[in-house]
């Protein structure tokens, strides 16, 4: 795994791909990770201009862990909401079935 760079500027454009092949322009927003495949010379030039910065590998997992924790929290909330909706529907369906049995309609 190579060095990890993140965007310091609001927006940074990088070219991903081999110098002798097709390249794809990627737009990275502030705080975003620069993707693999950007030439080292381009990374160094962007870093010299203050547009990106090299981060330590110890700092990168903290960001990933925070994002993962947020994703887990969001998934739990969505699952709880879905369960509550399903439970409310089941209660309503049971009440409707009981009403239908009782009144014969």
N, C-alpha and C positions, 0 to 999 in steps of 0.2 A: 504494500500500500504506500502510495506516495504522500507528498506533503498535502495538507488540507488548507485551502485558501477560502476566505469568505469575503463577500463584497462589503466595502466600507461606504462607497458612494451610493446614492439613491438607486442608480441603475448602472450596470456594467454590461457591455457587449463583448462576448468572447467567441472565437471561432473554434469549433470542436472538429477534430479530424486530422488526418495525415496531411502534411504539407504538399505531397505529390498527388493527393486524391481529392475527393469531394469534401468540402467542409460545410458544416452547418452552423449558422449563427445562433447563439443562445443569449437571451437577455436574462440577466440575474439581478434580482432586486436586493436592496440593502439587507445584509444579514444572511443572504442565501449562500449556499456552498457552491464554489466553482466546480463544474463537473470535470471528471477525468477526460483526458484527450486533448486538453489545451496545451500547446507547446510551452516548454519551460521558459523560453525567451520571452514569450508573450506574458506569462505570469510574472516574471521578474520586472518587465516594463510596466505593467499595471501596478505592481507593488511599489515601484519607485515613484510613480505618479500619485500614490496614496489612494488609489481606487479599490484595491483589495489588500488583504493582510493575511499573513501566514498565521494559523492558529496551532497551538500545541495539541498533540493527540489527547492529552488529559482533558482539555477543555471541550473537545468535540463530543465525547460520550455524554457529558453533562447535558448538552443541548439535546442530544438524541434521547436521553432518558426523560427529560422534561417533556419533549414532544410525545414520547411513548406514553407517559403517565397521563397526559392530556387526552390522548386518543383512547386510552382505556377508560378514563372517566366519562368521556363522551359516549363510548359504546355501552357502558353500564347504564347511563341515563336513558339512552335510546331503548335498551332492552327492558328497563323498568317501565318506561312509557308504553311500549308495545304490550307488555304483560298486563298493565292496568287497563289498557284499551280492550284487550281480549277478554279480561275478566268482566268488564262492564258489559260487553256484548253478550257474553255467556249468561249473565244475570238477566239481561233484557230478553234474550231468547227463551230462557227458562220461564220467565214471567209471562211471556206471550204464549208459550205452549200450555202453561197452567190455565191461563185465561181461556184459551181455545177449548181445552178439555172441559172446563167448568161451564162455559156458556154454550158449547157445542158449535161455535162459529169458527 
